[in-house]
Amino acid sequence: MMSSDSKSTTSAGFCPNINFLPSEVLVHIMCFVFKDDLFEEEYEKRAGDISLVCKQWQQLSHDPSVWEDYPMTLDEDNFFPQKIKKLVHPKFSRIRELFFLGGMYPPHYTHIVFSCFQGCSNCSLLVNTFSESERSNLAQMLKSIKRLTFSGYLINNYVFQSVCNLPKLEELEIHEPVFKSGLSFQSITKLTTLKCLKFQFPSGVNNYLLLFSELPNLKRIELTGLPLRENISLLAKLTKLKVLKFFSLDFIDHVFIDKLSTLTQIQTLTIECSYTPFDYSYTLSQPLPKLTKLTIDAPIPAEHFISFLTPFLPKLEYICVRGGRDLPALSRPQIEEMI
């Protein structure tokens, strides 16, 4: 039964309104509209819809918190002086993701934009789109970056030294690299804050894993095109390493498997290769005791992996074995049935 107080409130014409909530609460609620993985156009559309509700919402839709997850993309089309005002709007001050696409940007504007995105923690950039002076200032421009995707057809000492001096970097992805002759890769050992490394091996350079093994806080490594000459047992000294993934391996031999057995700290292992020349009745000299997730993708019938997999099955929480991309993957029950 409705109380007399409730009746009098209703009769007085009072109707609860969401705008009675504090502004910070309304902004927090608005942020949930953008939690999906949105492209720029959809993000802007949703923000536009919010701004049409009322004048108060129009003002709140420009709050920096609302735009934190906006995937800011910069290219030649939006890097001209007349568009800089839009890019450096205060609402973008907490942007966490920044993508630089192809094209040579006008001098000086790159630095202006980075100075406005001090909250940015995730950046993707093509280094060959920057002028030489901007490349040498990358460390200053990216000082707040925690995740960096780094690509370009040519990486010189200026660029690489800048990346290796980023004080907060936790995740680094380097792909399609061509290192300029004389580049000192030794500098990567300065990245003691690094927790995740995704690296595509270029041709003609050795001993990367020796340097990676000097990064004490690495928890995840993804390697593409690992040269056979690299000794993966060097990674055994990384006591915090939990996830190890190999992609686009040319082949796997007995030496690789032997070295793999030394990585007793690994919990998640992925192996993807294009050619496997040996008999998979060969097994690890010692099973990986902490392994709980295993994925193998190689162009041979999946049942050939059974002997190799048997020691792992009791502890595995997840397993996926695929005999090439054109063949169906084997589920755990199917594997157990074959044993």
N, C-alpha and C positions, 0 to 999 in steps of 0.2 A: 504494500500500500504506500502511496506517495505521501510524504510528510507535508505538514502545513507550510514548512519553509520552502520545500521544493515547489509547491503549488504557487506560492507567492512569487518565487523567482521566475517561474515560467510565465505567470500572468503579467509580470512586469516587462516581459519581452526580452529577457536576457537569453542569449544563445551562445554557448561556448564556441570560441574561435581559436584556430591554431595560431593566429598572429598574436595572441596573448602570451605565447611562450617567449622566453628570452631569445634575442637574435642568435646567440651562439648555439642554442639548442636547435633553432630552425636551420642554421647552416649545417649542423651535424646531420640532421635528417636529410637535407638536400644532397649531401655527399653520397648517400646510398643509391641515388639515381644513377651515379656514374661508376659503380663498382664493377660493372661488366667490362670486358675487354673491348673497348670501343675504338673505332677509327675517329679521326678528327671531325669528319662531317657529322657523324651521329652524336658525338660529344657536344658539338656546338648546337645541334638541333635541340637536344634535351635541355641545354642551358637556356636556349631561346624560349622554349616552352615554359620553363620555370619563370622566366622574367615577365611573361605575359599575365601571370596570375593577378598581380597587383603591384603598386608602386614599391611597397616594402620588399617584396620578393625580387623585383627588378634590381633593387640596390644590393640585396644579399647575393644575387646570382653572380656578382662580380667579386665576391669575397675570395681571397687567395686559396682558402681551404677547399672551395668548390672545384678549383682548377688544378689541384695537386696531381691528379691522375691523367691530366690531359697529355696525349702523346704528341708533343710539339715537334713538328717536322719542318726543317729549314732547307730550302733549296733556292735556286736562282730566282724563281718567280716571286718569292716573298722576302727577298733579301735586298731589295732596292730601297733607297732612302725614304720614299713616300710610304713604305709599308713598315718601316722600323718602329714607328710610333705604336702600331698595333702589337708588334712582337714584344715590346718592352712595357706593355701595360702593367700596372701594379698587380692586377689579378693573376699574372703569370709568375709572381715572385717566388712561389713555392713549387713550381714545376719540378717533377722528379724524373721525367723522361725527356730526352732531347735527341733528335735524330737529324744528322747532317747528311744530305744526299749529294749527288754528283754536281759538278760545276764549280768554277772558281768564284769565290765570294769576294765582294768589294773589300779592299783593305780597310781596316779599322772597325768595320761593322761587326765582325765576328767577336772582337773583344768587347764591344758594347753589349751585345746580346748576352755573352757569358757573364758579364758583370751584373746583369739583371736577373740571372737565373742562379743565384747563390744557393738555393735549396735543391738544385738538381743533383741527383745521386746516381742516375743511370743515363749514360750517353753512348750513342752509336755515331761513329764518324769515319769518313773516308779521308785519310791524311793527305792524299794527293790533291784535295780540293782547297787546301790552305796555302797561303803565300809563305815564303820562307821565314819572314819575320813572325808570322803567326805561329808557325810550327815551333819556333824556338821559345814562344811564350805559352805553349800548351800547359805546362805545369802550373802556371799562375791562373790561367783561365779555367782549369779543371780541378782546382784545389779541393773542392767539396765532393768530387765524384767518388762513388763507392763501387759502381759497376760500369765498365767501359768495354764497348765492342769496338775493336780497332782493326781497320783494314785499309788496304791501299796497295797499289802495285809496286811501290818503292818506299822502304822504311830506312831512313838514315839515322846517324847518331844523334842529331838534334832531337828528332821526334822520339826515338826510343828512350833517350835519357830523360826526356820530359815525362814520359809515361812512368818510368821507373822511380820518379821522385814524387809521385802522387801520395800524399800522406795518409789518405783514408781508403785507398783502393782495396776492395775485398773480392771483387770478381773481375777477371780480365779474359777477354776473348780476342784472339788474334787469328784471322783467317785470310787466305790468299796473300800471304806476305812474300815479298821479294826483298831480302835484306841487302842493302848496298854494301859493296866490297869494303872491308875494313871495319864494319860495324862490330862493336863490342857487346855481345849478348850477355856478358858477365853481369851487367847492371841489373838484370832481373832479380838478382839475389837481394837487392835493396827492398823488395816488396814483401816485407815481413808481415804485413797486415793481410796479405792475400789468402783467401779461403777457398776460392774456386778458380781454376784455370782451364780454359778451353783453347786448345792450340792445334793449328794445322801446320804440319811440318813442311817447310820449304825444302828444296833440293840443295845439296852441296854443303850443308853445315852439320857438324856432328856434336855429340855430347850435350844435347839439350837436357836429357834426364838427369845428368850429373848436376846441372844448375838448378833444375826443378827440385831436386832432393834437398836443396838448401833453404827451401821455403817452409819453415816449421809449422805454420798454421794452416796449411792446405788440408781441406777436408774432401774436396772433390776435384778430380782431374778427368778431362775428356780430351783424348788425343786422336787426331785424324791423320792417316797416312804415316804411321810410325815406321821409321826405317828399321830394318832387321838388325842393323848394327847397334841400335840403342839397347842398353842393358836395363830392363825394367826392374830388376832386383834392387837397383839403386833407390827405388821408391820405398823400400822396406823401412828406411830410417824415418819416414814421415808417420809418426805414431798417431796423428790425428786423422789420417787419410781413411775415409770410409767408403767413398764412391769412386770407382775407376771404370772408365769406358773407353774402348778402342773402336774406332770407325775406319772403314776403308783400308784394312790391312791387306797387303798383297798376298800373304800366306802365313800360316802358323806352322812352326816346326817343333821338334822335341825340345830344342833349346829354349824356345819361348815358353813352353809349358813348364819346364823345370824352373825357370826364373819366376814364373807366375806363382809357383807354390811357396815362394819366400815371402809373399805379401800377406802375411797371416792376419793383418789388421783389417782387411777389406770386408765390407758388409754387402756391397752391391757391385756386381761385375757384369759388364756388357762387352761382348766380343762380336764384331761384325767384320767379316773378311770375304774376299772375292775368290780365293783359291786355297785349298787345303791339301797338301801333297802327302799327308802321312796317315797311317792307320790309327783310328781313334780308339783302338783297344788300349792304346797307351794312356796312362792316367797320371795324375799329379803324384809327385813323390810324397807329398803330405797334403791332405785335403785342407782347404781354408777353413779354420775352425769357427770363424765368426760370420761366414757368408750366409745371408738369408735371401738375397735376390740375385737371380742369374738369368741372363739373356744371351743366347748364342744364335747368330745368323751366319750360315756358311753354305755354299752351293754344293752340298752333298746330302744324300738322304738322311733325314733326322735320326733314324734308328741307329745310324753309325755312331751316334754320340752316347749311346746307352752305357757302355762300359766306363766312359769318361765321367758320366753324370752320377753313377750309382753311389759313390762315397758322399755326395753332397745332399742327396734327397732327404735324409732324416731331419736336417735343420732348415731346409729351404722353405720360406714362406711364399715365395713367388718364383716361378720358373717359366721361361718361354724359349722353346727351341724351334728354330725354323731352318729347314734345309734349303735355303735360298728364298728369294723374295717371291718366286712364282709357285712355291710349294706351301701347303698349309702348315701352320705351327702346331707343335705337339703340346697338349695340355699335360698337367701333372698326372691325372688318372691314366692317360694313354701311355705315358712313360713308365709308370709303375706296373702297368699291365705287361709291358714288354720285358721287364726284368725277370 
